[in-house]
Amino acid sequence: MTDFRDFLLRGNVVDLAVAVIIGGAFGAVITSFIGDIITPLLLTPALNAAGVADIAQLSANGIKYGLFLSAIINFVVISFVMFMIIRSFERLKRTEEVDAGPTTEEKLNDTLGRLTGFLEQRM
């Protein structure tokens, strides 16, 4: 039991559990945003033209192409949102990088150049 407790309380397991829970909550928010806001905004004109109230009712010969269309829209919007999030993080990471200044080799070359100049003036 002690080994099992140590395994569960190890940092990686707890971090993974937190990540899965937050990821599930984030997924629910994104799914709701797309299903309840974006998809109806995009498809309301098309649904009105087709004379149906729900995308699930779009079908031809028993093929529910409305649900497939909804899944494609969900995929595109989720991919775009994830792209924008990753792009934002990358931009933040680039702005947070501190200018490391000159490298040791550059400092050494600069010092040697100044020392050479000083010695040439003395001679």
N, C-alpha and C positions, 0 to 999 in steps of 0.2 A: 504493500500500500504506500510505503514511503516513496518508492521509486515512481509510482504512478502519480502521486501528489507532486513530486519534484518535476515530473514531465509536464504536468498541467500548468504549473506555476512558472515554468521557464518563460523567459521574455518573448521568445518567438511565437509560442503558442498563443499567448495572451494578445500579442500584437496582431496575429493573424485573425483571431476571433473578433477583435475590434474592427479590423478592416472589412471582414465579411459582413458584419452587422451594419456598418456605415455604408458599405457598398450596396447592400440590400435596400436600405432606406433611400439612398440616392437614386437607385434604380426605380423605386416606386414613385419618387417625385418626378423623374424624367418621363416615366410611362404615363403618369397622370397629365403632365404638361402637354405631351404630344397627343394623347388620346382624347383629352377633354378640351384642349384649347387649339392647338395647331391643326390637327386633322379636321375638325369641324370648320375652322376658318378657311382652310384650303378647299374642302370638298362641298361646302354648303351650296355654292352655285351649281356644281355638277349634279348634286343630289336633287336639287330643285328642278333642274332641267330634265332629269331622268324620272321625276315624279315619285321618288321614294323618300322616306323620312330617315332611314338608317342605312349606313354603308353596308351592313350585313345583308340587306335586302337586294343589293345589286347582284344579279345573277343572270346567266344565260344558259338555258338547257341544263339546269341543275349545277352549273359551275359557278361557285360563289367568288367571282372575280373582285367583288368589292372588298372582301376581307383580305385578299391578296394585295390589292392596291393599298389598303390601309397598312399592311405589314411593310410594304416597300417604302411608303412615306415615313413610317416609324423608323425604319432602318436609316434612311437618308438624314432625317432630322437628328437622330441620336448620334450618328457619325459626325455630323456637322457640329453639334454641341460639344462632343468630345474633342474634336479638332480645335475648336475655339478655346477650350479649357487648357489643353496641352500647349497650344500656341501662347496663351497668356502666361502660363508657368515658365515656358522657355524664355519669353521676353523679360519676365521678372528676374529669372536666373542670370540673364546677361547683364541687366542693369545693376544687380547686386554684386557682380564680380568686381573685386577691388583691383585697381591697377597695381600690379606687383612691383612696379618700378623697374629700374634696370637690373639685369641679372648680374651675378657675381663676375662673370667674364666681362661684361660691359663695363662694370665698375673698375675692374683691374686694368682693362685697356685704357680707360679714361685716366686713371691714376698714372699709368706708365707714360701716357702721352704728355701729361702735365709735368711729370718728373723729367722726361727727356727734354722738353722745352726749357725747363728751369736750368738743367745742366748745360744746355747749349748757350744760354744767356751768360752763364758764369764763365764759360771758357772763352 
